[in-house]
Amino acid sequence: MNEKTTLDLENLRDLIDGVDQQLLNLLRKRLDFVAQVGTVKHAAGVPIYAPQREASMLAKRRKEASDMNVSPQLIEDILRRLMRESYLNEKDVGFKQVKTDLGHIVIVGGEGQLGGLFSQMLTLSGYQVKSLDKNDWHRAEELFDGAGMVIVTVPINVTCDVISNQLNNLPDNCILADLTSVKTEPLNAMLAAHKGPVVGLHPMFGPDVGSLAKQVVVVCDGRHPEAYQWLLDQIIIWGARIVNEDAQKHDKAMQLVQAMRHFSTFVYGLNLCKEQADIDTLLQFSSPIYRLELAMVGRLFAQDPELYADIIFAQEGSQIAISDYLDNYRQALELLKAGNREEFVSQFKQVAQWFGDFAPQFQHESRAMLQSVNDMKSN
């Protein structure tokens, strides 16, 4: 590279650095405006996530980007990342308290990760939250006295026992709720133990989420829904979406959404371990989609094995779903052993037809994720 080329590159890079500095200043200004928006929303009790506003804004920015010969997807990617940061900042402002005359809230298992997350969100909303953990039962009567709501978030395998044996003498108007990923048995246990308002909740996210914006909370009604409607309104203000569902239908879906998926991931990781696969080599030759798959496998094994054992072993029906998956795997393997390429293609087309419009939709959604994974590659 000659001296002139080097000088030209240095000058251009200096100009780019200047633009980057302007971008940083604009980002700081945008975050300041977002903080002001959060303050207004807090005072008015407006949910931090406004899907219609977001969709409208993105559509306008995409059109403006296209008119300027800038990739619409580029501006959407940037704005979505900024909005995620904005939701985190809005949470720091706090939230409007929907139920101002509620007694204190007791979270049974409040020192756990999920209990800690809900304690944080409720505290940010102005509620008085107390924690009761396994070494605190000698204080239970004191903690429950005057409680407006008790939330149970303990390991699945002891949830029903805790409810039946420890939560059968709550104040009559106290709301009893749980955060368990299995709903039928805990809901029945709560209805039997407590004569007041009862509701089953399943947060469809882990405790490491930075914000509840765009997250889903499944609600299984128990008794006196009018008494806990304020809680659902409060969760919506946090930015989450409420999905009402029958407890049995929920549990059936969880056999596929959680138990079968986590078990399959466990077996995949177990197989890699037994094969003594070299992860560095796998990453070196991985496509973005395989890297994402491997990341999801690794994510499972970075977490609490007791939690995933609880999820997988919680329902006997999960064994049926997992066994059906194994049967289908064996049948597909027989096609491979027999060299029956035609039947493989035929079944592939059959499944694609069953997916219908969801297949191209998922292809579009996954493209952005795969691009992000590729951008993050360090080896």
N, C-alpha and C positions, 0 to 999 in steps of 0.2 A: 504494500500500500504506500503510495507516494505521499510527499509532505502536504500537497494541496488537498488530497482526499482526506487525510487525517485531520487537517484544519477544518475542512467543510463539515466533517462528521462531528467534531467537537462543537462547532458553532450551532449545528442543528440540535445536538443533545442539550446544549445550554438552553435553547429555546423551548425544548420539550420539558426540561426541568422547571422552567418558568411557568409553563402551562400547568404542570403538576401542582405547583405551589398555589396557583389560582384555584385549581380543583379542590385542594385541601381547605382553602379559605371558604369556598362555597359550601363544602361539606359541613364545616363548623357552623356556618350560618344556617344551613338547613336543619341541623340538629338543634340549634337554639330555637328555631321556629317550632319544631316538633315538641320541644319542652313546653312551649307556650300552649300548643294545642292540647297537650296532656293535662295542663292545669285547667283549661276550660272544660275538657271532658270530665275531669275529676269532679269539678263543681256541679256539673249537670247530670252526672251519672250516665254518660254516653259510653257505649262499648268502645274499647280501644281499636277493635277491628271493624271496619266498615266496608264490606265486600263490594257494594255498589260504587262507592266513592273510589275504591282501589281500581276496579275494572274500568271505570270511566277515565280516570287519570292515566292509566296505562295505555288505553286506546288512543287518547290524545297525544301522548308522548311518542307512541309508535308512528302515528301519522306525521307528526312534526319531524321525527327523525328521518322518515322516508323522504319527505320533501327536501331535507338537507343532504340527501344522499349518504345518510348514516344508517347502519343496519338497525332495523326496528328491534330485533332480538337483543342487540347489544344494549340499547337503552333500557329495555325491559329487564334484562339481567342485572344491570347496575341499580335500577330503581328497586327491584325486589330485594336486593341485598341491603339497600339503604332502609327500606321499610322494615326489614327484620331488625335492624339496629334501632330503628325508631320505636318499635314495639318494646324493646328492652328498656329504652330510656323513658317511655311513657309509664312503665311499671314503677319506676323509681319515684314518680310523682305521687303514687298512691291511687286509691279508687274511692268513689262515693260509697258510703255505707247505706245499703238498702234497708236493713232492719235495725233501726236505732234503739228499739226497746227490748232487744234480745238479752237474755242473761249471758253469762260467760259460756264459752265453748270448750268442751273437753275433747281432746284427740287421744284416743286410746292407741298407743303406738306412735305418739307424736315425735319421738326421738328418731324414728326411722326416716328414710329419705323422702318417701311420698308424704308421710305425715308432716315432715318438716316443711315441704313445699306448700301444703295446704295451710299450715300454721302461718307461714310467711304471707300468703295471699290474703288470708283472713285478717291478719294483723295490719297489713297495708290498707285494708278496708275499714279499719277502725274498731274491729271486734276484740274483745278480751279473750285470749286463748290460753288454755292450760293444758299441759301434757301429763298423761298417765301412762307409765310404762311398767314392765313386768315387776319392777322392784317397788312400785308405788301403791300396790293394792291396799296396803294398810291405811292409806289416805283416801281411798275411793269414796267413802261416805262424805267426807269433807269436800272433795273435788266435785262430786255430783250434785251437792246441795245448791240449788238455785241455777243449775245449768240450763241453758236454753237449747243446747244441742250437744249431742255426743256423736263423734265420728270414730268408727272402728277401722283401723288400718294396721292389722297384725298379719302374720303369716297365714296363708290360706288354710293350712292343715289344723290350725287352732282357732280359726275365726268363729266357727259355730259354737265351740265349747266356751269361748270367752263370752259370747253373747248370751248363751243359755245360762251360764253359771254366775256371771259377774254383772250382767246388765239387766237384771229382772226386777230392779227396784228403783227405777229412775223416776223423776218427777213426771206427773201425768201429762203435762203439756210440753215436755222436752221432746225434741226431734231426735230420733235415732237413725243414723245413716252409716253406711259402710262404703269402703273404697275397693272392695275385692273384685278380682277379675272373673270370678265365678259368682253368679247372682242368685240362682234358685234356692239353694240350701241356706245361704246367709240371710236372704230375704225372709224365708219361712221362719228361720230361727229368731229374727228380730220381731216379726209379727207375733210369735208365740211368747216372747220374753217381755214385750213392752206393749201397753195398751194405747199409747199415744201415737203421734205421727211417725211414720216409718218410710224411709226411701233408700233404695239401693243405687249406688253410683259406681260407675267404672270409668275412670280416667284413661282414655286410650293413648297414653303417652307415658314416658318414663320421668323420673324425678329430676333428670338433668336438663329438662327444657328450660330455656332462658325466659320464655314468655308463653302464656297460654293462648296467645293470638293464633287463630286457625286450628287449634287443637279441638278434639272431640271428647265430650263427656257423655257416656250412655247413662240414661236415667230409667230405672225400673221402679214404677210407682208401687208403693206399699199401702199406706193408709193416710187419710187426711191430706191429700196433695195441696189443698189450699193453704195448709199451715207451713209448708216448706217451699211454696212458689217463690218467695223472696230469695231463697238460696239459689234457685235456678237463674233468677234474674241477676243475682250477684255474679254467678259464674259467667253469664253472657257479657256482663260489664268487663270482666277480666279478658274477654276476647275469644272465649271458647264457644263452640257450637254444641247445643244440646240435641241429643238424639234419643227420643223416647222409644223404649222397646220392651216387649214382654220378656220376663226373666228366662223362661225356658228357651225361647227363640234366640235370645242373646247367647245362652250357654252353648246351644247347638252351633251357632256361628263361630264361637270362640274355639271350638274343637278344630276348626280349619284355620282360622285367623291366627291363633296362638299356638295351641298344643301341637298340631301337625307340623306347622312351620318351624317352631323352635326345635322339635324333635328331629326333623330333617336336617336342620342346621347343625344340631349336636352330632348327628351321625356323620355328616360331611366332615366336620372338624375332627371327629374321632378317626375317620378313615385317613385323613391327611397325616395325623399324628402317627398312626400305626404304619403308614407307608414311609414315615420319616421324610416327608417331602421337604425340600429346601425352599423356604418361603422367599428368600432373596432371589432365587432363580425363577420362581413362579412370578414374582413381581417384575423381574427383568423382561420376561417374555409375555406379560399379560396385556390383553386389550383393556380399554377402559371398563368395559362391562364385566370382565372377569375380575379386575381389580376391585370394582364395587362389590361384587359378590363375595370376594375374599375378605373385604373390609367388614361386611355384615357378619360373616362367620367369626372373624376375630373380635368383633364388637360383643358377640354373645359371650365369648370366653373371657372377656374383660370384666364381667359382671358376677353377681352373687349366684353361685350354683344352687343354693338353697331356694332362691326365688324361682328359678326356672324349673327346678324339680317340683316345686309346689304347683306351678302352672300346668306342667305336663301331666302330673299324677293326680290333679285335682278332680277330674271327672273320668268315670269309667268309660263313658262314651268316647273319650279321646282314643282309647285303644282301638275302637272300631274304625275311626277315621284314619288312624295311622296304619292299621292293618290293610284297609282298602288301598291306601297309597302304596304299600309294599306289594300288594297283589298286582296293581297296575304297573309297578316298576318291573316286576318279574315278567309280566306279559310282554312289556316293551323290550326287555332283555332277550326274550325268546325270538323276537323279530330280528334282532341283531345277530344272534347266534345262527339263525336260519338264513341269514343274508337276504331277508325279505324286504328289499328296499321299497318295492311298490306299495306294500301294506303300510310301511312307515309313512310314506308320502300321503297315502290315503287317510290315515289317522291324523296326520298333521293338518291336512285340509279340513277334516271334520272338526278338530278342536278350534281351528281358526274361524270356521263358520259359527261355532258356538260362541266365541268371543264377540263376534259381530263388530260393531263400531268401536267397541272398547279396545280392540287390538291396535288400530291406527292411533287412537287417542293415547294409549299407553306408550306407543312408539314415540309420539311427539313429546310426551311428558318426560320420558326417559332420556331423550336426546340432550336436554339441558343438563340433567343430572350427570350424564356421562361426560359431557364437556367440562363440567366443574371438576369431576374426578381427575380428568386428564390434566387440567390446569394445576391441580394440587400435587401432581407427581414430583417426587424428589429423587427417585432412583429408577 
